[in-house]
Amino acid sequence: MRHTATGPKKNTAPRSDGRKVNATATQAVLRAVGHKLFGQLGYEGTSLGAICSEAGVTTGALYHHFGDKKGLFAAVAEELDAGLVALTATARARWRMADDPGICVKVRLCSGQGAAPNH
C-alpha cells in the first residue's frame, strides 16, 4: 500500500499470482522427473524420496499437487497419452497430404523440388 496526504492508497496495478506460477513450475518439474524415473526404474523401482530429491521439492509438495505416487504416475501417463494422440494426428495429416497428388505437386513446387513423381 502507498500512503498519500489523504491516507493509505491501494495499489491498483494488476499483479501476477506468484503461487500459481510456482505451483505450475512445481507440477512441471515433478512430472518431468516422474517421467524420467518411471521410465528408467519402473513404477515399483521409483521411490517418492528419489522423485522429490531430484525435483528439489518436499514430499509434502508432491502430496499437495498429485496426492501420492500413483497420482503423479497417472499425470505422467496422461501427458504421454496426449503426446501420442497429437503425434498420431500429425502423422495422419501428413499421410493424407502425401496421398493427395494435388498437394504433393504444390509442396514439391513450393520447395523447389520440381514436379510431382508419377503415381
C-alpha positions in Angstrom: 0.0 0.0 0.0 1.1 3.5 -0.7 0.5 6.4 1.6 -0.7 9.8 0.4 -1.7 13.0 2.2 -5.3 11.7 2.5 -4.2 8.3 3.9 -3.4 4.8 2.5 -4.0 4.2 -1.1 -4.2 0.7 -2.6 -2.0 -0.2 -5.5 -4.4 -0.9 -8.3 -1.8 -2.3 -10.8 -2.6 -5.9 -11.6 -0.1 -8.4 -10.2 0.6 -11.9 -11.1 -0.2 -14.5 -8.5 3.3 -16.0 -7.7 1.7 -19.0 -6.0 0.1 -20.1 -9.3 3.4 -19.6 -11.2 5.2 -21.6 -8.5 2.6 -24.3 -8.5 2.7 -24.7 -12.2 6.5 -24.9 -12.1 6.5 -27.4 -9.3 4.0 -29.6 -11.1 6.0 -29.4 -14.3 9.3 -30.4 -12.6 7.6 -33.3 -10.7 6.0 -34.6 -14.0 9.4 -34.3 -15.8 11.3 -36.2 -13.0 8.5 -38.7 -12.7 8.6 -39.3 -16.5 12.4 -39.8 -16.3 12.5 -42.1 -13.2 9.4 -44.1 -14.0 10.8 -44.7 -17.5 14.2 -45.8 -16.1 13.2 -47.6 -13.0 9.6 -48.5 -13.4 6.8 -47.6 -11.0 7.8 -50.0 -8.3 11.5 -49.1 -8.5 10.8 -45.4 -8.2 10.6 -44.0 -4.7 8.9 -40.8 -3.5 12.2 -39.8 -2.0 14.1 -40.2 -5.3 11.5 -38.2 -7.1 11.4 -35.4 -4.6 15.1 -35.3 -4.2 15.7 -35.0 -7.9 12.9 -32.5 -8.3 14.2 -30.4 -5.4 10.9 -30.4 -3.6 9.5 -31.9 -0.4 7.3 -34.9 -0.3 4.6 -32.6 1.0 4.7 -30.7 -2.3 4.2 -34.0 -4.2 1.3 -34.9 -2.0 -0.2 -31.5 -2.4 -0.1 -31.5 -6.2 -0.7 -35.1 -7.0 -2.0 -36.8 -3.9 0.6 -39.7 -4.0 3.0 -41.5 -6.3 0.0 -43.1 -8.1 -1.4 -39.6 -8.8 1.9 -38.5 -10.3 2.2 -41.6 -12.3 -1.3 -41.0 -13.7 -0.4 -37.4 -14.6 2.7 -38.6 -16.4 0.7 -41.3 -18.2 -1.9 -38.7 -19.3 0.8 -36.4 -20.6 2.4 -39.2 -22.6 -1.0 -40.2 -23.9 -1.8 -36.7 -25.0 1.6 -36.5 -26.8 0.9 -39.8 -28.6 -2.6 -38.6 -29.7 -1.1 -35.4 -31.1 1.8 -37.2 -32.8 -0.7 -39.7 -34.4 -2.9 -36.8 -35.6 0.1 -35.1 -37.2 1.3 -38.3 -38.8 -2.2 -39.0 -40.1 -2.5 -35.5 -41.6 0.9 -35.8 -43.3 -0.1 -39.2 -44.7 -3.2 -37.7 -46.2 -1.2 -34.9 -47.7 1.3 -37.3 -49.2 -1.6 -39.4 -50.6 -3.1 -36.3 -52.4 -1.4 -35.8 -55.7 -2.6 -32.1 -55.9 -1.0 -31.3 -52.5 2.1 -33.3 -53.4 2.6 -31.1 -56.5 2.1 -27.9 -54.6 4.6 -29.0 -51.9 7.2 -30.1 -54.3 6.9 -27.0 -56.5 7.0 -24.6 -53.5 10.0 -26.4 -52.1 11.9 -26.1 -55.4 11.9 -29.9 -55.9 10.2 -29.8 -59.3 7.1 -31.6 -60.5 5.4 -34.5 -58.6 6.6 -38.0 -59.2 4.3 -40.3 -61.3 1.8 -42.0 -59.1 
